[in-house]
């Protein structure tokens, strides 16, 4: 399980015995009658192959938030920067 986008709202998990609540924090915004919001993308999948499940999650994250590398610049923390 995981939120695979983060465009406007913060997704949260609350875990207690036997229950996982999945919540989107709308930051006290009010939804007017007839109004609609596009919420964050959420992935919930099951299976035996942990690597495949993580690959699905990574694929969804990458689709929503592609890597943006700046030309001729190393990421912070890389030796030689």
For each residue, the residues with C-beta under 8 A, 3 or more apart:
1: 13 20 22 42 43 44 45
2: 42 43 57 61
3: 6 11 40 41 42 43
4: 40 41 42 43 57 60 61 63 64
5: 40 41 64 65
6: 3 9 10 11 40 65
7: 40 64
8: 40
9: 6 24 25 26 27 39 40
10: 6 24 25 27
11: 3 6 22 23 24 25 40 42
12: 22 23 24 25
13: 1 20 21 22 23
14: 20 21 23
15: 19 20 21
16: 19 21
17:
18:
19: 15 16
20: 1 13 14 15
21: 13 14 15 16
22: 1 11 12 13 42
23: 11 12 13 14
24: 9 10 11 12 39 40
25: 9 10 11 12
26: 9 29 31 37
27: 9 10
28:
29: 26
30:
31: 26 35 37
32: 35
33:
34:
35: 31 32
36:
37: 26 31
38:
39: 9 24 42
40: 3 4 5 6 7 8 9 11 24
41: 3 4 5 60 64
42: 1 2 3 4 11 22 39
43: 1 2 3 4 56 57 60
44: 1
45: 1 53 56 57
46: 53
47: 52 53
48:
49: 52 53
50: 53 54
51: 54 55
52: 47 49 55 56
53: 45 46 47 49 50 56 57
54: 50 51 57 58
55: 51 52 58 59
56: 43 45 52 53 59 60
57: 2 4 43 45 53 54 60 61
58: 54 55 61 62
59: 55 56 62 63
60: 4 41 43 56 57 63 64
61: 2 4 57 58 64 65
62: 58 59 65 66 67
63: 4 59 60 66
64: 4 5 7 41 60 61
65: 5 6 61 62
66: 62 63
67: 62
68:
69: 73 75
70: 73
71:
72:
73: 69 70
74: 78 80 81
75: 69 78 81
76: 81
77: 81
78: 74 75 81
79:
80: 74
81: 74 75 76 77 78
